[in-house]
Amino acid sequence: MTTPSPRATGAAPRPRRPPHDCLFVRCPGRAPATVRGSAGRRTVRIRRAAVRLVRQDGRAFAVLLALNALAAGAGLVAPWLLGRVIDEVRAGGGVGTVDRLALTILVFALAQLLLARYAGLVGHRFGERTLARVREQFADRALALPASMVERAGTGDLTTRGTTDVAAVGTTLRDVGPDVLIAAVQALFILGAVFVLNPLLGACGVLGLLGIWFAVRWYLRRALTAYLAEGAANSALGEQLAATAAGARTVEALGLQQSRIDACHQAIEECRRTRTRTLFLRSVLFPAVDISYVVPVAGVLLIGGVLHGHGAMSLGAVVASALYLRQLSQPLDTILQRVEQLQSSSASFARVEGIGVVPQVPPARSRTPADDRIAVTGVHYAYGGGGDDADVLHGVDLTVRPGEHLAIVGPSGAGKTTLGRLLAGVDVPRTGSVTVGGVPVAGLTPDRLRRQVVLVTQEHHVFLGTVRDNLRIAAPSATDAELRAALAAVGAEWTGELPDGLDTDLGHAGHRPDGAQAQQLALARVVLADPHTLILDEATALLDPRTARHTERALAAVLEGRTVIAIAHRLQTAHDADRVAVMEDGRITELGAHDDLVAADGAYAALWRSWHADRPHSPSS
């Protein structure tokens, strides 16, 4: 019922500034002051959000840690016992001793397998539960976003966050996270075992791994920013494709194919550039890591050989240390291979969490309006937050009495739709105020705002589901009789001819409503919502003139006693209104009853004569 997506009608979307991911999380290029901050503060915010998720299922996470620790401990036994076998054989031990040690190795290997598998099961369950919380939280936050923020962000950006980014987070929680956790525990235990065998060899192993530390440190300093930029580029591409697909008819009618192709090519090129950047980072990291794996093993064998030659260390201990460090490559390899996914998913998690930083109206600050009187006082407004030079509304003053039917007319570009959006609380004035019952409209909570004011435009969305599902969005408890009455009130008799009536599916798999039918469904939702104030911005533009007149009269009867503000190009709507406001160049230049404005022979009278001269019927038709 508020301003919906244009893709239901196939109309080309209105131009908007490209905010992408910067609306919610700072990314290269631009960011609003409300969320602007250093990379350090952003990282802290992401870590706190991750900790909150872990705490919600803390017991499972603790079990996961314990099982991984036990599995890592069991994995340490085999190299140590293999060293014992070597020492026993050198000391003249018999076959029985070797068999007992080999059997012990087998038992601990089996224990490690079982513990690791059970730890993986616990980790997957933990990940799926946590992912469900992420999805639910994302849906709640997305639905609570201000309508103006959703429009500026674009459907492509939000769709990418809710699909690609959430899926990346899910993969991390389900697969990458548990794998990295297990590998980290194993790596710590293995290094500890080498230090227990010989501190000098342990120090040698750690020094040999410094190359990995430097390579990873270099990578991590650049990775998050690079992956955020890649995510923003993907969102921009998604927005371009969505806009082109939604406005395909308009693109074809106006011959805009080449310009849309060029815009998509630019978005694709930006995706290629950002992806090449992340690929370069990986191409530096992985070769450096591969070389660093060999260094500690070679160092331990050299130093261990010297110590063994001087009788300071047994051959079994040297072999065990080398095996431990060789074994260390497996968990480190797992960690480093997953670093790329962790960085990518961290950027995705930042984008998913990013919508949570959009300021919401605290419920305690949202007062109850004293009445339905709407007051617009000294309002200036500029799209994109510009200054005086960018204003599209200039000092607008207007009072709408409860129960009044006000029509707002004027030439295209006069600011009618912008004023309607301010009245509906979709946008906030740069200066001045818009209040209902003494309370700022934009300060109302979403639930209270939609009970108070509903904006209906010519752009409507039909949701997947049945006719009943589409109508009950406005009134979940409405009966079938109430649904049919609402449809009858807006002249949607065609619903009675559907094969399954209210249970008919709408969309690609069922009935496909055209633009006029979608508009009638939206108006029926308005009837069911029963708001205090209704703002109609060309809400019947897609209906033929006769049906539009019938629908407007039916709405007037159903909404009798309610405040109705109609933004119209059909001046018949203004003729029936209590008062008419004429807008020109972002200002209200005339305000009064239809007859008075015609008699004044001003701008409205000229519009009326021009429109009426082209009409084949009388005003009452």
VEXDREN-2710 file (C-alpha; in Angstrom, 1 decimal):
% VEXDREN-2710
k/r/px/py/pz
1/MET/0.0/0.0/0.0
2/THR/3.0/2.3/0.4
3/THR/5.1/3.0/-2.6
4/PRO/5.8/-0.4/-4.1
5/SER/8.2/-1.8/-6.7
6/PRO/7.6/-0.7/-10.3
7/ARG/8.2/-4.1/-11.7
8/ALA/4.5/-5.2/-11.1
9/THR/3.5/-2.9/-13.9
10/GLY/6.5/-3.2/-16.1
11/ALA/7.2/0.5/-15.8
12/ALA/10.8/1.8/-15.9
13/PRO/12.0/2.6/-12.4
14/ARG/12.5/6.2/-11.4
15/PRO/16.1/7.5/-11.4
16/ARG/17.7/7.4/-8.0
17/ARG/21.1/8.0/-6.6
18/PRO/23.2/4.8/-6.4
19/PRO/23.7/4.2/-2.7
20/HIS/24.4/0.4/-3.0
21/ASP/25.9/-1.0/0.2
22/CYS/26.9/2.4/1.5
23/LEU/23.5/3.0/2.9
24/PHE/24.1/0.6/5.6
25/VAL/27.8/-0.3/5.9
26/ARG/30.6/2.0/4.9
27/CYS/32.2/0.9/1.6
28/PRO/34.7/2.5/-0.8
29/GLY/33.4/5.6/-2.4
30/ARG/30.7/7.0/-0.3
31/ALA/28.8/6.6/2.9
32/PRO/26.2/8.6/4.9
33/ALA/27.3/10.3/8.0
34/THR/25.0/8.2/10.1
35/VAL/27.0/5.1/9.5
36/ARG/30.4/6.5/8.6
37/GLY/33.2/5.2/10.7
38/SER/36.6/3.7/10.7
39/ALA/37.4/0.2/9.6
40/GLY/38.3/-0.6/13.2
41/ARG/34.9/0.4/14.5
42/ARG/33.2/-1.6/11.8
43/THR/35.3/-4.7/12.6
44/VAL/34.4/-4.3/16.3
45/ARG/30.7/-4.0/15.4
46/ILE/30.9/-7.2/13.3
47/ARG/32.7/-9.1/16.0
48/ARG/30.1/-8.1/18.6
49/ALA/27.3/-9.2/16.4
50/ALA/29.0/-12.6/15.9
51/VAL/29.6/-13.0/19.6
52/ARG/25.8/-12.3/20.2
53/LEU/24.9/-15.0/17.7
54/VAL/27.3/-17.5/19.4
55/ARG/25.9/-16.7/22.9
56/GLN/22.4/-17.5/21.8
57/ASP/23.5/-21.1/21.4
58/GLY/26.4/-21.1/23.8
59/ARG/25.9/-24.7/25.1
60/ALA/26.2/-26.2/21.6
61/PHE/29.3/-24.1/21.0
62/ALA/30.9/-25.2/24.2
63/VAL/30.2/-28.9/23.3
64/LEU/31.7/-28.2/19.9
65/LEU/34.9/-26.8/21.4
66/ALA/35.2/-29.8/23.8
67/LEU/34.7/-32.4/21.1
68/ASN/37.2/-30.7/18.8
69/ALA/39.8/-30.5/21.6
70/LEU/39.4/-34.3/22.3
71/ALA/39.7/-35.1/18.6
72/ALA/42.8/-33.0/18.3
73/GLY/44.3/-34.7/21.4
74/ALA/43.6/-38.1/20.0
75/GLY/45.3/-37.1/16.8
76/LEU/48.5/-36.3/18.7
77/VAL/49.0/-39.9/19.9
78/ALA/50.0/-41.5/16.6
79/PRO/53.2/-39.5/15.8
80/TRP/54.4/-39.8/19.4
81/LEU/53.8/-43.6/19.5
82/LEU/55.5/-43.9/16.1
83/GLY/58.6/-42.3/17.6
84/ARG/58.3/-44.8/20.5
85/VAL/58.2/-47.6/18.0
86/ILE/61.4/-46.4/16.4
87/ASP/63.2/-46.1/19.8
88/GLU/61.9/-49.5/20.9
89/VAL/63.2/-51.2/17.7
90/ARG/66.6/-49.5/18.0
91/ALA/66.7/-50.6/21.6
92/GLY/66.0/-54.2/20.6
93/GLY/62.3/-54.4/21.4
94/GLY/60.4/-57.4/20.2
95/VAL/57.4/-57.8/17.8
96/GLY/54.9/-57.9/20.7
97/THR/55.9/-54.4/21.8
98/VAL/55.6/-53.0/18.3
99/ASP/52.2/-54.7/18.0
100/ARG/50.9/-53.2/21.2
101/LEU/52.0/-49.7/20.1
102/ALA/50.5/-50.2/16.6
103/LEU/47.2/-51.4/18.2
104/THR/47.2/-48.3/20.4
105/ILE/47.8/-46.1/17.4
106/LEU/44.8/-47.7/15.7
107/VAL/42.5/-47.2/18.7
108/PHE/43.4/-43.5/19.0
109/ALA/43.0/-43.0/15.2
110/LEU/39.5/-44.6/15.4
111/ALA/38.7/-42.4/18.5
112/GLN/39.8/-39.3/16.5
113/LEU/37.6/-40.3/13.6
114/LEU/34.5/-40.7/15.8
115/LEU/35.1/-37.6/17.8
116/ALA/35.7/-35.5/14.6
117/ARG/32.6/-36.8/13.0
118/TYR/30.4/-36.1/16.0
119/ALA/32.0/-32.7/16.4
120/GLY/31.1/-32.0/12.7
121/LEU/27.5/-33.1/13.4
122/VAL/27.3/-30.8/16.4
123/GLY/28.9/-28.0/14.3
124/HIS/26.4/-28.4/11.5
125/ARG/23.5/-28.3/13.8
126/PHE/24.9/-25.2/15.5
127/GLY/25.5/-23.6/12.1
128/GLU/21.9/-24.3/10.9
129/ARG/20.3/-22.9/14.0
130/THR/22.4/-19.8/13.9
131/LEU/21.8/-19.3/10.2
132/ALA/18.0/-19.5/10.9
133/ARG/18.4/-16.7/13.4
134/VAL/20.4/-14.7/10.8
135/ARG/17.7/-15.1/8.2
136/GLU/14.9/-14.2/10.7
137/GLN/16.8/-11.2/11.9
138/PHE/17.5/-10.0/8.4
139/ALA/13.8/-10.4/7.4
140/ASP/12.7/-8.5/10.5
141/ARG/15.2/-5.7/9.9
142/ALA/14.4/-5.4/6.2
143/LEU/10.7/-5.2/6.8
144/ALA/11.3/-2.5/9.4
145/LEU/13.4/-0.3/7.1
146/PRO/11.9/3.1/6.2
147/ALA/10.3/3.0/2.8
148/SER/12.6/5.8/1.6
149/MET/15.6/3.9/2.6
150/VAL/14.4/0.8/0.7
151/GLU/13.8/2.8/-2.4
152/ARG/17.2/4.5/-2.3
153/ALA/19.0/1.2/-1.7
154/GLY/17.2/-0.5/-4.6
155/THR/15.7/-4.0/-4.8
156/GLY/18.9/-5.4/-6.3
157/ASP/21.0/-4.4/-3.3
158/LEU/18.5/-5.8/-0.7
159/THR/18.0/-9.0/-2.8
160/THR/21.7/-9.6/-3.0
161/ARG/22.0/-9.1/0.8
162/GLY/19.1/-11.5/1.5
163/THR/20.2/-14.2/-0.9
164/THR/23.9/-14.2/-1.9
165/ASP/25.2/-12.7/1.4
166/VAL/23.0/-14.7/3.7
167/ALA/23.9/-17.9/1.8
168/ALA/27.6/-17.0/2.2
169/VAL/27.1/-16.5/6.0
170/GLY/25.2/-19.9/6.1
171/THR/28.1/-21.7/4.4
172/THR/30.5/-20.3/6.9
173/LEU/28.4/-21.3/9.9
174/ARG/27.7/-24.7/8.5
175/ASP/31.0/-25.7/6.9
176/VAL/33.8/-23.1/7.1
177/GLY/33.4/-22.2/10.7
178/PRO/33.5/-25.7/12.1
179/ASP/36.4/-26.7/9.8
180/VAL/38.5/-23.7/10.8
181/LEU/37.7/-24.3/14.5
182/ILE/38.8/-27.9/14.3
183/ALA/41.9/-27.0/12.4
184/ALA/42.9/-24.2/14.9
185/VAL/42.6/-26.6/17.8
186/GLN/44.6/-29.2/16.0
187/ALA/47.3/-26.7/15.1
188/LEU/47.6/-25.5/18.7
189/PHE/47.8/-29.0/20.1
190/ILE/50.4/-30.1/17.5
191/LEU/52.7/-27.1/18.3
192/GLY/52.3/-27.8/22.0
193/ALA/53.4/-31.4/21.4
194/VAL/56.5/-30.3/19.6
195/PHE/57.4/-28.0/22.4
196/VAL/56.9/-30.8/24.9
197/LEU/59.3/-33.1/22.9
198/ASN/61.9/-30.4/22.7
199/PRO/61.5/-26.6/23.2
200/LEU/64.3/-25.9/20.8
201/LEU/62.6/-27.8/18.0
202/GLY/59.3/-26.2/18.9
203/ALA/60.9/-22.7/18.6
204/CYS/62.4/-23.8/15.3
205/GLY/59.0/-24.8/14.0
206/VAL/57.4/-21.5/15.1
207/LEU/60.1/-19.4/13.5
208/GLY/59.7/-21.4/10.3
209/LEU/56.0/-20.5/10.2
210/LEU/56.7/-16.7/10.4
211/GLY/56.4/-16.5/6.7
212/ILE/52.8/-17.6/6.9
213/TRP/52.1/-15.0/9.6
214/PHE/53.5/-12.2/7.4
215/ALA/51.6/-13.4/4.3
216/VAL/48.3/-13.7/6.2
217/ARG/48.8/-10.4/7.9
218/TRP/49.4/-8.7/4.5
219/TYR/46.3/-10.4/3.1
220/LEU/44.0/-9.6/6.0
221/ARG/44.8/-5.9/5.9
222/ARG/43.5/-5.7/2.4
223/ALA/40.9/-8.5/2.1
224/LEU/37.9/-7.1/4.0
225/THR/37.9/-3.9/2.0
226/ALA/38.4/-5.7/-1.2
227/TYR/35.5/-8.2/-0.5
228/LEU/33.2/-5.4/0.6
229/ALA/33.9/-3.6/-2.7
230/GLU/33.2/-6.9/-4.6
231/GLY/29.9/-7.2/-2.7
232/ALA/29.0/-3.7/-3.6
233/ALA/29.8/-4.3/-7.2
234/ASN/27.7/-7.4/-7.2
235/SER/24.8/-5.4/-5.7
236/ALA/25.2/-2.7/-8.4
237/LEU/25.1/-5.3/-11.1
238/GLY/22.0/-7.0/-9.6
239/GLU/20.3/-3.6/-9.4
240/GLN/21.1/-2.8/-13.1
241/LEU/19.8/-6.2/-14.2
242/ALA/16.7/-6.0/-12.1
243/ALA/15.9/-2.5/-13.3
244/THR/16.4/-3.5/-16.9
245/ALA/14.2/-6.6/-16.6
246/ALA/11.5/-4.7/-14.7
247/GLY/11.4/-1.9/-17.3
248/ALA/11.8/-4.2/-20.4
249/ARG/8.7/-2.9/-22.1
250/THR/9.7/0.7/-21.6
251/VAL/13.2/0.0/-22.7
252/GLU/11.9/-1.6/-25.9
253/ALA/9.3/1.1/-26.5
254/LEU/11.8/4.0/-26.2
255/GLY/14.7/2.3/-27.9
256/LEU/16.9/2.3/-24.8
257/GLN/18.5/-1.1/-25.4
258/GLN/22.0/0.2/-26.1
259/SER/22.0/2.5/-23.1
260/ARG/20.9/-0.3/-20.8
261/ILE/23.5/-2.6/-22.3
262/ASP/26.2/0.0/-21.7
263/ALA/25.1/0.5/-18.1
264/CYS/25.2/-3.3/-17.5
265/HIS/28.6/-3.5/-19.2
266/GLN/29.9/-0.9/-16.8
267/ALA/28.5/-2.8/-13.9
268/ILE/30.0/-6.0/-15.2
269/GLU/33.4/-4.3/-15.7
270/GLU/33.3/-3.1/-12.1
271/CYS/32.5/-6.6/-10.9
272/ARG/35.5/-7.9/-12.9
273/ARG/37.8/-5.3/-11.5
274/THR/36.9/-6.0/-7.9
275/ARG/37.0/-9.7/-8.4
276/THR/40.4/-9.5/-10.0
277/ARG/41.6/-7.5/-7.0
278/THR/40.5/-10.3/-4.6
279/LEU/42.0/-12.9/-6.9
280/PHE/45.4/-11.0/-6.8
281/LEU/45.3/-11.2/-3.0
282/ARG/44.8/-14.9/-3.1
283/SER/47.5/-15.4/-5.7
284/VAL/50.0/-13.8/-3.4
285/LEU/48.9/-15.6/-0.2
286/PHE/48.8/-19.2/-1.3
287/PRO/52.2/-19.5/-2.9
288/ALA/53.8/-17.8/0.1
289/VAL/52.0/-20.3/2.4
290/ASP/53.1/-23.4/0.3
291/ILE/56.7/-22.4/0.6
292/SER/56.4/-21.7/4.3
293/TYR/55.2/-25.3/5.0
294/VAL/58.5/-26.8/4.0
295/VAL/60.7/-24.5/6.1
296/PRO/59.8/-25.7/9.6
297/VAL/60.1/-29.4/8.7
298/ALA/63.5/-28.9/7.1
299/GLY/64.7/-26.9/10.0
300/VAL/63.6/-29.5/12.6
301/LEU/65.3/-32.3/10.6
302/LEU/68.5/-30.3/10.4
303/ILE/68.6/-29.2/14.0
304/GLY/67.2/-32.5/15.3
305/GLY/69.9/-34.4/13.4
306/VAL/72.6/-32.3/15.0
307/LEU/71.1/-32.8/18.5
308/HIS/70.7/-36.6/17.8
309/GLY/74.4/-36.7/16.7
310/HIS/75.4/-35.2/20.0
311/GLY/73.2/-37.6/21.9
312/ALA/70.9/-34.8/23.1
313/MET/67.8/-36.2/21.5
314/SER/66.6/-39.6/20.4
315/LEU/65.9/-40.5/16.8
316/GLY/62.3/-41.3/17.7
317/ALA/61.8/-37.7/19.1
318/VAL/63.3/-36.2/16.0
319/VAL/61.0/-38.2/13.7
320/ALA/58.0/-37.5/15.9
321/SER/58.7/-33.7/15.8
322/ALA/59.1/-33.8/12.0
323/LEU/55.9/-35.8/11.7
324/TYR/54.1/-33.3/14.0
325/LEU/55.2/-30.4/11.9
326/ARG/54.4/-32.2/8.7
327/GLN/51.0/-33.0/10.2
328/LEU/50.7/-29.3/11.0
329/SER/50.4/-28.5/7.3
330/GLN/47.0/-30.1/7.1
331/PRO/45.2/-27.9/9.7
332/LEU/47.1/-24.8/8.6
333/ASP/46.2/-25.6/5.0
334/THR/42.5/-25.9/6.0
335/ILE/42.7/-22.6/7.9
336/LEU/44.4/-20.7/5.1
337/GLN/42.3/-22.1/2.3
338/ARG/39.2/-21.0/4.4
339/VAL/40.6/-17.6/5.0
340/GLU/39.4/-16.5/1.6
341/GLN/35.9/-17.7/2.4
342/LEU/36.1/-16.2/5.9
343/GLN/37.0/-12.8/4.5
344/SER/34.2/-13.1/1.9
345/SER/31.7/-14.2/4.4
346/SER/32.8/-11.6/6.9
347/ALA/32.1/-9.0/4.2
348/SER/28.7/-10.7/3.6
349/PHE/28.0/-10.7/7.3
350/ALA/28.9/-7.1/7.5
351/ARG/26.4/-6.3/4.7
352/VAL/23.7/-8.5/6.3
353/GLU/24.3/-6.8/9.7
354/GLY/24.5/-3.4/7.9
355/ILE/20.8/-2.9/7.7
356/GLY/20.7/-3.0/11.5
357/VAL/22.6/0.3/11.7
358/VAL/19.8/2.2/10.0
359/PRO/18.3/4.4/12.7
360/GLN/14.8/3.2/13.7
361/VAL/12.2/5.3/15.5
362/PRO/12.3/4.4/19.2
363/PRO/8.8/3.4/20.3
364/ALA/9.0/5.6/23.4
365/ARG/9.4/8.7/21.3
366/SER/6.4/8.0/19.1
367/ARG/3.4/9.8/20.6
368/THR/-0.2/9.2/19.8
369/PRO/-1.7/11.9/17.5
370/ALA/-4.4/14.0/19.2
371/ASP/-6.6/14.0/16.0
372/ASP/-6.3/13.5/12.3
373/ARG/-5.5/17.1/11.4
374/ILE/-2.4/17.3/9.1
375/ALA/-0.3/20.4/9.2
376/VAL/2.5/21.2/6.8
377/THR/4.6/24.2/8.0
378/GLY/7.4/25.9/6.1
379/VAL/8.5/22.7/4.4
380/HIS/11.6/22.6/2.2
381/TYR/12.8/19.4/0.7
382/ALA/15.6/18.3/-1.6
383/TYR/16.3/14.7/-2.9
384/GLY/19.7/13.4/-1.9
385/GLY/20.0/15.7/1.1
386/GLY/21.0/18.8/-1.0
387/GLY/20.9/22.4/0.1
388/ASP/18.7/25.3/-0.8
389/ASP/19.7/25.2/-4.5
390/ALA/18.5/21.6/-4.8
391/ASP/15.1/22.1/-3.1
392/VAL/12.1/20.8/-5.0
393/LEU/9.7/22.1/-2.4
394/HIS/10.0/25.7/-1.3
395/GLY/8.3/26.8/2.0
396/VAL/5.1/24.8/1.6
397/ASP/2.3/25.6/4.1
398/LEU/-0.9/23.5/4.2
399/THR/-3.5/22.4/6.7
400/VAL/-5.8/19.4/6.0
401/ARG/-8.8/19.2/8.2
402/PRO/-10.0/15.8/9.5
403/GLY/-12.5/14.2/7.1
404/GLU/-11.7/16.7/4.3
405/HIS/-11.3/15.6/0.7
406/LEU/-8.3/17.6/-0.7
407/ALA/-7.1/17.4/-4.3
408/ILE/-3.6/18.4/-5.2
409/VAL/-3.2/19.4/-8.9
410/GLY/-0.5/21.0/-11.1
411/PRO/1.8/20.4/-14.0
412/SER/4.3/17.5/-14.1
413/GLY/7.3/18.3/-11.9
414/ALA/5.5/20.7/-9.7
415/GLY/6.2/18.6/-6.5
416/LYS/2.9/16.9/-6.0
417/THR/4.2/13.4/-5.5
418/THR/7.0/14.7/-3.3
419/LEU/4.5/16.5/-1.1
420/GLY/2.5/13.3/-1.0
421/ARG/5.5/11.3/0.2
422/LEU/6.2/13.8/2.9
423/LEU/2.5/13.6/4.0
424/ALA/2.8/9.8/4.2
425/GLY/6.0/9.9/6.2
426/VAL/8.0/8.2/3.5
427/ASP/10.4/11.1/3.4
428/VAL/11.4/13.7/5.9
429/PRO/11.5/17.5/5.1
430/ARG/14.9/19.2/5.1
431/THR/13.4/22.0/7.1
432/GLY/10.0/22.7/8.4
433/SER/7.5/20.1/9.7
434/VAL/4.8/17.7/8.7
435/THR/2.6/16.7/11.6
436/VAL/-0.6/14.7/12.2
437/GLY/-2.5/15.5/15.4
438/GLY/0.6/17.5/16.6
439/VAL/3.0/14.6/16.1
440/PRO/5.6/14.5/13.3
441/VAL/4.4/12.0/10.7
442/ALA/7.9/10.6/10.2
443/GLY/8.3/10.1/14.0
444/LEU/5.5/7.6/14.1
445/THR/6.3/3.9/14.4
446/PRO/5.7/1.9/11.2
447/ASP/2.6/0.2/12.6
448/ARG/1.0/3.4/13.9
449/LEU/2.0/5.3/10.8
450/ARG/0.3/2.8/8.5
451/ARG/-2.9/2.9/10.6
452/GLN/-2.8/6.7/10.5
453/VAL/-1.7/7.4/6.9
454/VAL/-1.6/5.2/3.8
455/LEU/-0.1/6.2/0.5
456/VAL/-1.4/4.5/-2.7
457/THR/0.4/5.2/-6.0
458/GLN/-0.1/3.9/-9.5
459/GLU/2.7/1.4/-8.9
460/HIS/1.4/-1.7/-7.2
461/HIS/2.8/-5.1/-6.4
462/VAL/1.0/-8.4/-6.5
463/PHE/2.5/-10.9/-4.1
464/LEU/2.9/-14.6/-4.9
465/GLY/0.0/-16.4/-3.3
466/THR/-3.8/-16.5/-3.5
467/VAL/-6.1/-13.6/-3.9
468/ARG/-7.0/-14.1/-0.2
469/ASP/-3.3/-13.9/0.8
470/ASN/-2.8/-10.6/-1.1
471/LEU/-5.8/-9.0/0.6
472/ARG/-5.1/-10.3/4.1
473/ILE/-1.8/-8.5/4.1
474/ALA/-3.8/-5.4/5.1
475/ALA/-6.2/-7.2/7.5
476/PRO/-5.0/-10.6/8.6
477/SER/-8.2/-11.4/10.5
478/ALA/-10.6/-10.3/7.7
479/THR/-13.4/-12.8/6.8
480/ASP/-14.1/-13.9/3.3
481/ALA/-17.3/-11.8/3.3
482/GLU/-15.2/-8.7/4.2
483/LEU/-12.7/-9.5/1.5
484/ARG/-15.4/-9.8/-1.1
485/ALA/-17.0/-6.6/0.1
486/ALA/-13.6/-4.8/-0.3
487/LEU/-13.2/-6.2/-3.8
488/ALA/-16.8/-5.1/-4.7
489/ALA/-16.1/-1.6/-3.4
490/VAL/-13.3/-1.1/-5.9
491/GLY/-15.1/-2.7/-8.8
492/ALA/-12.9/-5.8/-8.9
493/GLU/-15.8/-8.1/-10.1
494/TRP/-13.3/-10.1/-12.2
495/THR/-12.2/-11.9/-9.0
496/GLY/-15.6/-13.6/-8.9
497/GLU/-14.9/-15.2/-12.3
498/LEU/-11.6/-16.8/-11.3
499/PRO/-11.7/-20.6/-11.3
500/ASP/-11.0/-20.9/-7.5
501/GLY/-12.4/-17.6/-6.4
502/LEU/-10.4/-16.2/-3.4
503/ASP/-8.2/-19.3/-3.5
504/THR/-6.9/-18.6/-7.0
505/ASP/-3.1/-18.4/-7.2
506/LEU/-1.7/-15.2/-8.6
507/GLY/1.5/-15.0/-10.5
508/HIS/3.3/-17.1/-13.1
509/ALA/1.8/-20.4/-12.0
510/GLY/-1.8/-19.0/-11.8
511/HIS/-3.8/-16.0/-12.8
512/ARG/-1.6/-13.1/-14.0
513/PRO/-3.4/-9.8/-13.2
514/ASP/-2.8/-6.9/-15.5
515/GLY/-1.9/-3.4/-14.3
516/ALA/-5.5/-2.4/-13.7
517/GLN/-6.3/-5.5/-11.8
518/ALA/-3.2/-5.1/-9.6
519/GLN/-4.3/-1.6/-8.9
520/GLN/-7.8/-2.7/-7.8
521/LEU/-6.2/-5.3/-5.5
522/ALA/-4.1/-2.6/-3.9
523/LEU/-7.2/-0.4/-3.5
524/ALA/-9.1/-3.3/-1.9
525/ARG/-6.2/-3.6/0.6
526/VAL/-6.7/0.1/1.4
527/VAL/-10.4/-0.5/2.1
528/LEU/-9.5/-3.4/4.4
529/ALA/-6.7/-1.4/6.2
530/ASP/-9.3/1.4/6.9
531/PRO/-6.7/4.2/7.6
532/HIS/-7.5/7.5/9.1
533/THR/-5.9/9.4/6.2
534/LEU/-5.6/8.1/2.6
535/ILE/-3.2/9.7/0.1
536/LEU/-4.0/8.7/-3.5
537/ASP/-1.2/9.5/-5.9
538/GLU/-2.7/8.7/-9.3
539/ALA/-4.0/5.5/-7.7
540/THR/-6.5/4.9/-10.5
541/ALA/-4.3/6.0/-13.4
542/LEU/-4.2/2.5/-14.9
543/LEU/-8.0/2.1/-15.0
544/ASP/-10.0/3.2/-17.9
545/PRO/-11.9/6.6/-17.2
546/ARG/-15.3/5.0/-16.6
547/THR/-13.9/2.3/-14.2
548/ALA/-11.7/4.9/-12.5
549/ARG/-14.8/7.2/-11.8
550/HIS/-16.7/4.2/-10.5
551/THR/-13.8/3.2/-8.3
552/GLU/-13.2/6.7/-6.9
553/ARG/-16.9/7.1/-6.1
554/ALA/-17.0/3.7/-4.4
555/LEU/-13.9/4.6/-2.4
556/ALA/-15.4/7.9/-1.4
557/ALA/-18.5/6.1/-0.1
558/VAL/-16.5/3.4/1.8
559/LEU/-14.1/6.0/3.2
560/GLU/-16.7/8.5/4.1
561/GLY/-15.6/10.5/7.2
562/ARG/-11.9/9.8/6.4
563/THR/-9.4/12.3/5.2
564/VAL/-8.6/11.8/1.5
565/ILE/-5.8/13.6/-0.2
566/ALA/-5.9/12.9/-4.0
567/ILE/-2.9/13.8/-6.2
568/ALA/-4.5/13.8/-9.7
569/HIS/-4.1/14.7/-13.3
570/ARG/-7.8/14.0/-13.9
571/LEU/-9.4/17.2/-12.9
572/GLN/-12.7/15.5/-12.3
573/THR/-11.2/14.4/-9.0
574/ALA/-10.5/18.0/-8.1
575/HIS/-14.1/19.0/-9.1
576/ASP/-15.5/16.5/-6.5
577/ALA/-13.1/17.6/-3.8
578/ASP/-13.8/19.9/-0.9
579/ARG/-10.7/22.0/-1.6
580/VAL/-8.1/22.1/-4.3
581/ALA/-4.4/22.9/-3.9
582/VAL/-2.6/24.0/-7.0
583/MET/1.2/23.4/-7.0
584/GLU/3.7/25.1/-9.3
585/ASP/7.5/24.9/-9.1
586/GLY/7.4/23.4/-5.6
587/ARG/5.0/25.9/-4.1
588/ILE/1.2/26.0/-3.4
589/THR/0.0/28.9/-5.5
590/GLU/-3.7/28.5/-5.1
591/LEU/-5.9/26.9/-2.5
592/GLY/-9.7/26.8/-2.3
593/ALA/-12.9/25.2/-3.5
594/HIS/-13.3/24.3/-7.2
595/ASP/-15.9/26.9/-8.0
596/ASP/-13.9/29.6/-6.2
597/LEU/-10.7/28.8/-8.1
598/VAL/-12.5/28.7/-11.4
599/ALA/-14.1/32.1/-10.6
600/ALA/-10.6/33.5/-9.7
601/ASP/-9.5/32.8/-13.2
602/GLY/-6.0/31.8/-12.2
603/ALA/-3.8/28.8/-12.9
604/TYR/-6.4/26.3/-11.8
605/ALA/-9.0/27.9/-14.1
606/ALA/-6.7/27.6/-17.0
607/LEU/-6.0/23.9/-16.2
608/TRP/-9.8/23.3/-15.9
609/ARG/-10.6/25.0/-19.2
610/SER/-7.9/23.1/-21.0
611/TRP/-8.9/19.8/-19.5
612/HIS/-12.6/20.3/-19.8
613/ALA/-12.4/21.4/-23.4
614/ASP/-11.0/18.0/-24.3
615/ARG/-13.6/16.0/-22.5
616/PRO/-16.5/14.6/-24.5
617/HIS/-18.8/14.4/-21.4
618/SER/-20.1/16.7/-18.7
619/PRO/-18.4/16.9/-15.4
620/SER/-20.8/14.6/-13.8
621/SER/-20.0/11.8/-16.3
END
